[in-house]
Amino acid sequence: MSGSSVLFDAPGPRARRLSFITSVIAGILILAVAAWAVWELARPRQSGGVTLPGMFDPSRWEAFAQVRFWEIVWGGVVATLTAAAVAAVFALALGVAFSLMRSSQIVWVRVPTAWLLEFLRGMPVLLMMLFILLVASTGAFWAVVIALALYNGTLIGEALRAGLAALPRGQREAALSVGMREFQSKMRVEFPQAFRQMLPIIVAQLVVLLKDTSLGYIVGYHELIRATMNQLSAALGNRYLFSLFALALVLYLAINLSLSWFARWLARRTASGGRKVKTGEADPGTADPTSSIRLAEADADARESGQRGGP
């Protein structure tokens, strides 16, 4: 058994050949499905006795040359990013508060917080938006922001609580031994470390928050989906429905992939302690946890041997 395959035996010639054949067949099937989808979208179709051009026909994309078209699209993008940014700020603040209250030693603080978190996690975001809009009459923007902040704040709070629980007990004991109170220990010693460990997970949850802003379409918020698939579709007609769908898809992919890339970059930075790690270079803090101990022992041995060999 090789060192690179610890959990399973290395495949033999027959298994590798079968894997290669299966991969080729799967690739051919995927290409066939993609080709069929492109052909189906490109072919003309009948609607009410009228022959309509295919989805890739230039006549279905003429509206993209209008300035007013892009003004409406840009307004939807700005509205989406604005709601996501405001909700992210409140979600982070609520996550910090929930994590501290959920990990409190006071029973009458910890238990009601646990019940509240379970309720908010089990409630659908769209239902929460509708409840806030109809009961509190906050308007579409604040209904979207408050619902997203409450739901994602609970998940961020649970992530931070897990980060606090994963810290060694010696961190709290050392802080208490120098005279800190329990709350001071959490805020000054434990919480900064837990926040740094959970930061990639928090950023990934914020990506989910941005995607959930599309639910604002249901409550009347003028976000990207409503701007493209509702307002522009009603103004331009069904001829541009597929074009608008493709545009909304590309914009969401561009925004979310950018945030996902930032989350991966942030995970690498936090894992390396802020130092740039070259490709193929092992991080001294994660490659071997005992490396610093062995280096110290080697240095002590060298000094001892030098002293014995001296005059």
C-alpha positions as CSV (number, residue, x, y, z in Angstrom):
1,M,0.0,0.0,0.0
2,S,1.4,3.3,-1.0
3,G,1.6,6.4,1.2
4,S,-0.8,8.4,-1.0
5,S,-3.6,5.8,-0.7
6,V,-4.1,5.3,3.0
7,L,-7.8,4.5,3.1
8,F,-8.0,2.2,0.1
9,D,-5.8,-0.1,-2.0
10,A,-4.2,1.2,-5.1
11,P,-6.2,0.3,-8.2
12,G,-4.8,-2.3,-10.5
13,P,-4.6,-2.4,-14.3
14,R,-8.1,-3.7,-14.7
15,A,-9.6,-1.2,-12.4
16,R,-7.8,1.7,-14.1
17,R,-8.9,0.5,-17.5
18,L,-12.5,0.2,-16.3
19,S,-12.3,3.7,-14.8
20,F,-10.9,5.1,-18.0
21,I,-13.7,3.5,-20.1
22,T,-16.4,4.8,-17.7
23,S,-14.9,8.3,-17.8
24,V,-14.9,8.3,-21.6
25,I,-18.5,7.1,-21.8
26,A,-19.6,9.7,-19.2
27,G,-17.8,12.4,-21.1
28,I,-19.5,11.4,-24.4
29,L,-23.0,11.4,-22.7
30,I,-22.4,14.8,-21.2
31,L,-21.3,16.2,-24.6
32,A,-24.3,14.6,-26.3
33,V,-26.7,16.2,-23.7
34,A,-25.0,19.6,-24.1
35,A,-25.2,19.3,-27.9
36,W,-28.9,18.4,-27.8
37,A,-29.7,21.3,-25.5
38,V,-27.9,23.8,-27.8
39,W,-29.7,22.3,-30.9
40,E,-33.1,22.5,-29.1
41,L,-32.5,26.1,-28.1
42,A,-31.2,27.2,-31.5
43,R,-34.0,25.7,-33.7
44,P,-37.1,27.8,-34.7
45,R,-40.3,26.9,-33.0
46,Q,-44.0,27.4,-33.6
47,S,-46.2,29.6,-31.3
48,G,-49.8,30.4,-32.2
49,G,-49.2,29.7,-35.8
50,V,-46.2,32.0,-36.0
51,T,-42.6,30.8,-36.5
52,L,-40.3,32.3,-33.9
53,P,-36.5,32.3,-34.3
54,G,-34.2,30.2,-32.1
55,M,-32.9,31.4,-28.8
56,F,-29.5,32.3,-30.2
57,D,-31.0,34.4,-33.1
58,P,-29.6,38.0,-33.1
59,S,-33.2,39.4,-33.0
60,R,-33.6,38.0,-29.4
61,W,-30.6,40.1,-28.2
62,E,-31.3,43.5,-29.8
63,A,-32.5,45.0,-26.6
64,F,-29.1,44.6,-25.1
65,A,-27.9,47.6,-27.2
66,Q,-30.2,50.0,-25.4
67,V,-28.8,52.2,-22.7
68,R,-32.1,52.2,-20.7
69,F,-31.9,48.4,-20.7
70,W,-28.6,48.4,-18.8
71,E,-29.7,51.2,-16.5
72,I,-32.6,48.9,-15.2
73,V,-30.2,45.9,-15.0
74,W,-27.7,48.0,-13.0
75,G,-30.4,49.2,-10.7
76,G,-31.3,45.5,-9.9
77,V,-27.6,44.6,-9.3
78,V,-27.2,47.6,-6.9
79,A,-30.4,46.7,-5.1
80,T,-29.2,43.1,-4.7
81,L,-25.8,44.1,-3.4
82,T,-27.2,46.8,-1.1
83,A,-29.7,44.4,0.6
84,A,-26.9,41.7,0.9
85,A,-24.4,44.2,2.4
86,V,-26.8,45.6,5.0
87,A,-28.1,42.1,5.9
88,A,-24.5,40.9,6.2
89,V,-23.6,43.6,8.7
90,F,-26.6,42.8,10.9
91,A,-26.1,39.0,10.5
92,L,-22.5,39.3,11.7
93,A,-23.6,41.5,14.7
94,L,-26.3,39.0,15.6
95,G,-24.0,36.1,15.1
96,V,-21.6,37.5,17.7
97,A,-24.4,38.2,20.1
98,F,-26.0,34.7,19.6
99,S,-22.7,32.9,20.1
100,L,-21.9,34.7,23.3
101,M,-25.4,34.2,24.7
102,R,-25.6,30.6,23.6
103,S,-22.3,29.8,25.3
104,S,-23.1,31.7,28.5
105,Q,-22.8,30.0,31.8
106,I,-26.1,31.6,32.9
107,V,-28.9,29.2,32.4
108,W,-31.7,31.7,31.9
109,V,-29.6,33.3,29.1
110,R,-28.4,30.1,27.5
111,V,-31.6,28.1,27.3
112,P,-33.9,30.8,25.9
113,T,-31.2,31.6,23.3
114,A,-31.1,28.0,22.3
115,W,-34.9,27.9,21.8
116,L,-34.8,31.1,19.8
117,L,-32.0,29.8,17.5
118,E,-33.8,26.6,16.8
119,F,-37.0,28.5,15.9
120,L,-35.1,30.9,13.6
121,R,-33.2,28.1,11.9
122,G,-36.4,26.0,11.3
123,M,-38.4,28.9,9.9
124,P,-38.1,29.3,6.0
125,V,-36.6,32.6,5.0
126,L,-39.4,33.4,2.5
127,L,-42.0,32.9,5.2
128,M,-40.0,35.1,7.5
129,M,-39.9,37.9,4.9
130,L,-43.7,37.6,4.3
131,F,-44.3,37.7,8.1
132,I,-42.2,40.8,8.6
133,L,-43.7,42.5,5.6
134,L,-47.4,41.8,6.5
135,V,-47.2,42.1,10.3
136,A,-44.6,44.8,10.8
137,S,-45.2,46.7,7.6
138,T,-41.5,47.5,7.2
139,G,-41.5,47.7,3.4
140,A,-39.9,45.2,1.0
141,F,-36.3,46.3,1.6
142,W,-36.3,45.9,5.4
143,A,-38.4,42.7,5.1
144,V,-35.6,41.2,3.0
145,V,-32.8,42.6,5.2
146,I,-34.3,41.6,8.6
147,A,-35.2,38.1,7.5
148,L,-31.8,37.4,6.0
149,A,-30.1,38.9,9.0
150,L,-32.0,36.8,11.4
151,Y,-31.6,33.5,9.6
152,N,-28.0,33.9,8.6
153,G,-27.2,35.4,12.0
154,T,-28.3,32.2,13.7
155,L,-26.0,30.1,11.4
156,I,-23.0,32.4,11.9
157,G,-23.7,32.3,15.7
158,E,-23.6,28.5,15.7
159,A,-20.3,28.6,13.7
160,L,-18.7,31.0,16.2
161,R,-20.0,28.9,19.1
162,A,-18.4,25.9,17.6
163,G,-15.2,27.8,17.2
164,L,-15.3,28.8,20.9
165,A,-15.9,25.2,21.9
166,A,-13.0,24.0,19.8
167,L,-10.5,26.2,21.5
168,P,-8.2,24.5,24.1
169,R,-9.4,25.0,27.7
170,G,-6.0,26.4,28.6
171,Q,-6.9,29.6,26.7
172,R,-9.7,30.4,29.2
173,E,-7.8,29.2,32.2
174,A,-4.8,31.3,31.4
175,A,-7.0,34.4,30.9
176,L,-8.8,33.7,34.2
177,S,-5.6,33.1,36.0
178,V,-4.3,36.7,35.2
179,G,-7.4,38.2,36.7
180,M,-9.8,38.5,33.7
181,R,-13.5,37.9,34.2
182,E,-15.2,35.2,32.0
183,F,-16.7,37.8,29.7
184,Q,-13.4,39.5,29.3
185,S,-11.8,36.2,28.5
186,K,-14.3,35.5,25.8
187,M,-14.0,38.9,24.2
188,R,-10.3,39.5,24.4
189,V,-8.8,36.0,24.2
190,E,-11.2,33.3,23.0
191,F,-13.5,35.1,20.6
192,P,-10.8,36.6,18.3
193,Q,-9.3,33.2,17.8
194,A,-12.6,31.5,17.1
195,F,-13.6,34.3,14.7
196,R,-10.3,33.8,12.8
197,Q,-10.8,30.0,12.6
198,M,-14.4,30.3,11.4
199,L,-13.9,33.2,9.0
200,P,-13.9,31.1,5.8
201,I,-17.2,29.4,6.9
202,I,-18.7,32.8,7.8
203,V,-17.7,34.2,4.3
204,A,-19.3,31.2,2.7
205,Q,-22.5,31.8,4.6
206,L,-22.5,35.4,3.4
207,V,-22.4,34.0,-0.2
208,V,-25.5,32.1,0.6
209,L,-27.0,35.2,2.0
210,L,-26.4,37.1,-1.2
211,K,-28.1,34.3,-3.3
212,D,-31.1,34.4,-0.9
213,T,-31.7,38.0,-1.8
214,S,-33.5,36.6,-4.9
215,L,-36.4,35.7,-2.6
216,G,-37.1,39.4,-2.4
217,Y,-38.7,39.0,-5.8
218,I,-41.7,37.4,-4.0
219,V,-42.2,40.3,-1.6
220,G,-41.9,43.0,-4.2
221,Y,-38.3,44.1,-3.7
222,H,-36.7,45.4,-6.9
223,E,-33.7,43.2,-6.9
224,L,-31.9,41.6,-9.9
225,I,-34.5,38.9,-10.7
226,R,-37.4,41.3,-10.5
227,A,-35.6,43.8,-12.7
228,T,-34.8,41.3,-15.4
229,M,-37.4,38.6,-15.4
230,N,-40.3,40.8,-14.4
231,Q,-39.8,44.5,-15.4
232,L,-37.8,44.0,-18.5
233,S,-39.7,40.9,-19.6
234,A,-43.0,42.7,-19.3
235,A,-41.7,45.7,-21.2
236,L,-39.9,43.8,-24.0
237,G,-42.2,40.7,-24.3
238,N,-41.6,37.0,-24.2
239,R,-39.2,37.2,-27.2
240,Y,-36.4,38.2,-24.8
241,L,-37.4,35.9,-21.9
242,F,-34.5,33.4,-22.5
243,S,-32.0,36.3,-23.1
244,L,-33.0,37.9,-19.8
245,F,-32.7,34.5,-18.0
246,A,-29.2,34.0,-19.4
247,L,-28.2,37.6,-18.4
248,A,-29.5,37.1,-14.8
249,L,-27.7,33.7,-14.6
250,V,-24.4,35.2,-15.8
251,L,-24.6,38.1,-13.3
252,Y,-25.4,35.9,-10.4
253,L,-22.6,33.5,-11.3
254,A,-20.1,36.4,-11.6
255,I,-21.0,37.8,-8.2
256,N,-21.2,34.6,-6.4
257,L,-18.1,33.1,-8.0
258,S,-16.2,36.2,-7.0
259,L,-17.3,35.9,-3.4
260,S,-16.5,32.2,-3.4
261,W,-13.0,32.9,-4.7
262,F,-12.6,35.5,-2.0
263,A,-13.7,32.9,0.6
264,R,-11.1,30.4,-0.7
265,W,-8.4,33.1,-0.7
266,L,-9.3,34.1,2.8
267,A,-9.2,30.4,3.9
268,R,-5.6,30.1,2.6
269,R,-4.6,33.4,4.2
270,T,-6.0,32.5,7.6
271,A,-4.6,29.0,7.5
272,S,-1.1,30.3,6.8
273,G,-1.3,33.1,9.4
274,G,-1.4,35.9,6.8
275,R,1.9,34.7,5.2
276,K,1.9,33.9,1.4
277,V,2.5,30.2,1.0
278,K,4.1,29.2,-2.3
279,T,2.8,26.3,-4.3
280,G,4.4,23.1,-3.1
281,E,5.7,24.7,0.1
282,A,4.5,23.3,3.4
283,D,3.1,25.7,5.9
284,P,5.2,25.4,9.0
285,G,2.2,25.8,11.2
286,T,0.2,23.0,9.7
287,A,2.7,20.7,8.0
288,D,4.1,19.2,11.2
289,P,2.8,20.4,14.5
290,T,5.9,19.0,16.3
291,S,8.4,20.7,14.1
292,S,9.0,23.6,16.5
293,I,9.5,21.1,19.4
294,R,12.0,19.0,17.4
295,L,13.9,22.1,16.4
296,A,14.1,23.3,20.0
297,E,15.4,19.8,21.1
298,A,18.0,19.8,18.3
299,D,19.2,23.3,19.3
300,A,19.4,22.2,22.9
301,D,21.4,19.1,21.9
302,A,23.8,21.1,19.8
303,R,24.4,23.5,22.7
304,E,25.0,20.7,25.2
305,S,27.4,18.9,22.8
306,G,29.2,22.2,22.3
307,Q,29.6,22.7,26.0
308,R,31.0,19.2,26.5
309,G,33.5,19.6,23.6
310,G,34.7,23.0,24.9
311,P,37.7,23.6,27.1
